[in-house]
């Protein structure tokens, strides 16, 4: 009987200790946090609820974060997400979380979790926010809208880092390098970056990615117009615009979002 009790206590303890706080970047002794919660699921029957809510009450945020626990897992569930949660501190997004309330699966920037509770069903909003998806096939317009929006105080741009390529460069092309031997030690991207820079010291460019196929190294280069024409260091292919469509996601105060929606028309006139 004693042995059985010890086994039960072990498994109970293991289950308890496996539960981890899902929103990892929240520090209970710091202040200035907000939670932006976006729901993409089905019909909301309660008319008092909203799809995009803001929590800025410190005690409410603390209770939700500490109570939302999950077990870390090393797999990705084959399901989409009906919630996106943004942890904001001092007017900056510091963590983005995707959550599927039907699969009970959570994906953060660093971990995957299996959870059993949905803390957002009964949460009372402090205020609401608005989402806006901007898109264009003109990089000048995209840059103008993005740079203007960055001056707004109550607007957040969740995927800002992913726009760095087209904020800086306009074109891209690939180069193909035949290696003399398959057993030859593969070079790092930094090595090719230096070789190209030594050949063209006055041109700005970046290596976007490097891949190896058998005896061929394929490198994608982001650059300004004109670099393609002068490039002769390696065999080159597929020159073209860095993107065919430019998407920008905004969220924040609905009145400032409405101002951003009007920026597009101003950009066309530039």
Rosetta blueprint (number, residue, H / E / L):
1 X L
2 X H
3 X H
4 X H
5 X H
6 X H
7 X H
8 X H
9 X H
10 X H
11 X H
12 X H
13 X H
14 X H
15 X H
16 X H
17 X H
18 X L
19 X E
20 X E
21 X E
22 X L
23 X L
24 X L
25 X L
26 X L
27 X L
28 X L
29 X L
30 X L
31 X L
32 X L
33 X E
34 X E
35 X E
36 X E
37 X E
38 X E
39 X E
40 X L
41 X L
42 X L
43 X L
44 X L
45 X L
46 X L
47 X L
48 X L
49 X L
50 X L
51 X L
52 X E
53 X E
54 X E
55 X E
56 X L
57 X L
58 X H
59 X H
60 X H
61 X H
62 X H
63 X H
64 X H
65 X H
66 X H
67 X H
68 X L
69 X E
70 X E
71 X E
72 X E
73 X E
74 X L
75 X L
76 X L
77 X L
78 X L
79 X L
80 X L
81 X L
82 X L
83 X E
84 X E
85 X E
86 X E
87 X E
88 X E
89 X E
90 X L
91 X L
92 X E
93 X E
94 X E
95 X E
96 X E
97 X E
98 X E
99 X E
100 X E
101 X L
102 X L
103 X L
104 X L
105 X E
106 X E
107 X E
108 X L
109 X L
110 X L
111 X L
112 X E
113 X E
114 X E
115 X L
116 X L
117 X L
118 X L
119 X L
120 X L
121 X L
122 X L
123 X L
124 X L
125 X L
126 X L
127 X E
128 X E
129 X L
130 X E
131 X E
132 X E
133 X E
134 X E
135 X E
136 X E
137 X L
138 X L
139 X H
140 X H
141 X H
142 X H
143 X H
144 X H
145 X H
146 X H
147 X H
148 X H
149 X H
150 X L
151 X L
152 X L
153 X L
154 X L
155 X E
156 X E
157 X L
158 X L
159 X L
160 X H
161 X H
162 X H
163 X H
164 X H
165 X H
166 X H
167 X H
168 X H
169 X L
170 X L
171 X E
172 X E
173 X E
174 X E
175 X E
176 X E
177 X E
178 X E
179 X L
180 X L
181 X L
182 X L
183 X L
184 X L
185 X L
186 X L
187 X L
188 X L
189 X H
190 X H
191 X H
192 X H
193 X H
194 X H
195 X H
196 X H
197 X H
198 X H
199 X H
200 X L
201 X L
202 X L
203 X L
204 X L
205 X E
206 X E
207 X E
208 X E
209 X E
210 X E
211 X E
212 X E
213 X E
214 X L
215 X L
216 X E
217 X E
218 X E
219 X E
220 X E
221 X E
222 X E
223 X E
224 X L
225 X L
226 X L
227 X H
228 X H
229 X H
230 X H
231 X L
232 X L
233 X L
234 X L
235 X E
236 X E
237 X E
238 X E
239 X E
240 X E
241 X E
242 X L
243 X L
244 X L
245 X L
246 X E
247 X E
248 X E
249 X E
250 X E
251 X E
252 X E
253 X L
254 X H
255 X H
256 X H
257 X H
258 X H
259 X H
260 X H
261 X H
262 X H
263 X H
264 X H
265 X H
266 X H
267 X H
268 X H
269 X H
270 X L
